[in-house]
C-alpha cells in the first residue's frame, strides 16, 4: 500500500538499475508521481503497471538535447510541475589515463557531465517559473577523492561538484535548491556489469592501477551501502527546509573524504609561507 504523500513530481534520470531504480521504486511506493528518463523504457514496465496514472517513462539519452527537452516537457505538461530533479544517469570507466580510448573518454564525460548540464539547463526554466524545486546531483566520493585508474570518472564528478556549487548560489533567489549526493560503495551494478573497462592495459601502470581493479572486483556484490536506504535519505532531503549542499552517503565515503581533507589541510599548512610569498610586498 502506498504511503500518504502530497503527490510531488520527481524527474529521475537513469532508472533502469542501481540507485536510480531504488529511488524510482521508493518514490512510487510513497505515492508521488514519477517521470523516469531512461534509455531502455522496458526496464521500468513494472513501475508503470504498478501506478499507471502516476508514472511516465520516457526514452531518453541524456547526451541528446532533443531527448532531454522532450522528457522535461513530458513532466511539466503531464503533471503540471517538477518538484525534484535527480541527475543520476552515469557510469564508471576503469583504467589509466593512457589506457582509455578517446571515444571512451568522450563517452564518460558526455554522459556523466554534459548529460547533467543538458538536463539541468532544460529544467531550470520550469523551476524558475514555479519559483521552487530541488535538484539532486548524484556525484560520488570520487567527486572529492581522486584514485588511480579512475581519472576520467573522477574528472566527470569533480566537474559536476564545481558546477553544482555555483548553480546552488545562482538558483537560491528563484527559490530552488541544489544538493550534491556523494555516495561511497553501494550494492549496485556500478562496479560490475555497468563498469566500462579501458581498451588497453599498460604494464608500467600495473603497480598503481591493478590494486584498484582488484578492489572493485572483490567488492562487487559485497558493497556496504544499501541503495534502498540511500533512496529514502534522498526523499527525506526533499522535506528538509535547509538541506545540505553536500551529503555524503556511506561510512566508507565519509572516512575517505575526511582523510583527504586532513591531508589537504596539512599540505596547505606546510606550504603556507610559500603561498604568501607570491603576494606583493606590503608598503
N, C-alpha and C positions, 0 to 999 in steps of 0.2 A: 504494500500500500504506500502510495506517495505521501511524503511529509507535507505539512502545510507550508505554503510559500506564497509570496506575493507575485509569483509568475514572472520573475525577471528574465530578461533575454540575454543569452550568452552566445557569442560568436567564438568558436574554438577551431583552430587550425590543427590538422594532423591528429584526427580522432580514430585512426584505424587500430592503433595499439598503444601500449605504454601509458605514460602519464595523461596524454590527451584522451585516450579511451577511458581511463579510470575517471577522469574529470567529467567526461560526457555522461557516463553512467550515473555518477553522483548527482549531476545537475538534473537529469531526467527523473531520478528517484525522488528528488526533492520536490518536484512539481514545477520546476522552472521550464522555460522554453529554450530550445537549443537550435542553433544553426551550425551544422558541422561542415567545415570546409576540408574536404579530403580528396586525395587523388583517386581512391577506389571506393566509390559510394556504397558498393555492395557489402563492404565490411561493417556498415552501420545499419543494415537492413533490420536487424533485431531491435534497434532503438526506435526506428520508425514504426515497427509493428507494435511496440510497447506503448507508444504515445503518438499516434499519427497526427493529432491536432497540435502537438507541441514540439515536434521535431521536423526540421527541414535539413536534408542532406544535399549539398551542392558539390558537384565535381569541381575541384579547384586545384590548380597548380599555382602555388604562391609566387612563383617566378614570373607568372603571366599577369600583367596589369589588367588585362581584359577579364580574366577569371576572377581576380580579386575584386574588381568593381562590381561584377555580377553577384558575387556572394554577399558583399556588403549591402547591395540594393535589395537582395532577397531577404536579408534580415530586417532592414529598415522599413521596407514596404510591407513585407509579410507580417511582421509583428509590431510595427509602429515605432520601435525604438531599439537601441542597443545599450544594455547596462554594463556588460562586461565583455571585453575582447581579450582572448588568450592566444598570444603568439607562441604556439607550441611546435609547429611543424619544423623538423630538423633531423639531422643525422650526424654520426661521427665518422671522421676519416682518420684512420690509424696508420702512421708511417712517417718516415723522416721527411724533412723539407725537400730534399733532393729526390726522394723515392716516389713521390706522388706526381702524376702527370698534370699537365696544365688543365686538361679537361676535368680531372678530379678536383683540382684546387678551385677552379671556377664554379663547379657544381656545389662544392661545400659553401662557398661564400654566397652564391646566388640564392640557395635555399635558406641557409641559417641567418644570413644578414640582410641581403636585398629583399628576400621574401618578407621579412619582418618590416622593412621600410615600406614595401608596397602596401601591406595590409594596414599599417598604421596611417600612412598618408591617405588611404581611401576612406578610413573610418573617421578621421578627425572632423570632417565637415558635419557628420551626423552628431558627434559628441558636442561640437561647438554649438550647433543649432538647439540641442536639447539642454545645454548647459550642465551636463553631467556625464558620468561614465567612468569606468575603471579599466585601464589597460594593464594586463599582466604579461610581462615578458619572461618567457621560460629561458633563462640563461643556464648557468651551471657553476659548480665550483671552479670549472675551467674558465669562467669569466673573471676569476680572481687569482687563479693559480696556474701558471704555465708548467706543462710537463713534457718531457721528451717524447717524440712520437705523436704528439697531438698539437703541433704548432699551428696547423691550418684550422683545426677545430677551435683551439684557443683564440686564434685571430678573429674567428667569426663571433665568438662570445665576448671577447674584450671590446670589439666594436659595438656590439649590442649594449654593453654596460654604459659606455660613454654616451651613446645616442639616447638611451633611456633616462640617464641622469639629467641631460639637457632638456629632454622632452618634458620631464616631470615639472621643471620650473616654468616651461613655456605654457603648459596647459592649466596650471593652477588657476589663473584668472578666469578661465572659462568653466570652472567647476569640475574639471576632470582630474583623475588621479592615475599615477603610474606606480606599479610595484614590480621590482625585478626579483624573480624567484631563482634561487641558486641551489639546486638540488645536488646532493652527493650521489653515491651509487644506489640507485633504486632498481628493484627487480623488474626490469623491462627488457625488451629486445635490443636496447641500445648497444650493449657490449656483445651481443650475439648476432642474430640474423640481420639486424639493421646496420651493423657496423660495416663500413666500406674499408677494405684494405688497400694500401698504396700499391701501385702496379709493380714496383721493384723492391728489392732488398739489397742494400749495400753493406757489405761486411764490416766496413770501417765504423759504422754506426751501431753495430750489434751491442757493444757494451752499454750504450745509453738507452737504446730503444727496445731490445729484446726483453729486459725485465718488465717493461710496461706491457708488452704483448702478453707475456706470461701471466701478469697480474690480472688482466682483463679476461683471459682465457679461464683462469681458475675461479674468478669472481662470478662469471656469468651463471645465473641461476641461483646464486647464493648471496646476492647483494642484500645489505641490511635494511635498505629503505623500502617502505610499503607504499606503493602507488595509491592505494585506496585512502590511506591516511593523509598523504600529500594532497589528494583531491579535496578532502574535507577541510584541510587547512586553507587552501586557496579560496574555497567558498566562504569560509569564516572571514577572510580578509575583505571580502566584498561588504561585509557588515560593519567593519571597523570604521569609525568616524575619522581616525587619523592613522591609516595603515603605514607600515614602514616603506621606505624607498627600496630597501633591500631586505629580503627574507631568506635566510639560509635554511635549507631543509636537510636534516640528517646529521647525526653526530659526527660522522666521518668528515663531512664537508666543513663543519664548524671547526674541527681540530686543525684541518689543513689550512683554512683561512687564518686562524689565529696564529699558527706557526709562521705563515707567510708575512703577516703584518708585524710580528715581532722581529723577524729578520730585516724587514724593510725599515722599521724604526731604528734598529741597531745600526744599520748601514747609514741612514741619514745622520745619526749622531756621530758616527765615526768620521764622516767626511764633511761635517758641518763647517769647519774652518775653511776648507777649500771652496765650499759653496759660497760663503760670504766673501771670499777673496776676489770674486769676479765683479762685485759691486764697485761703483765709483767711490773714490775716497771722499769721506765727509769733509766739507770745507771747515 
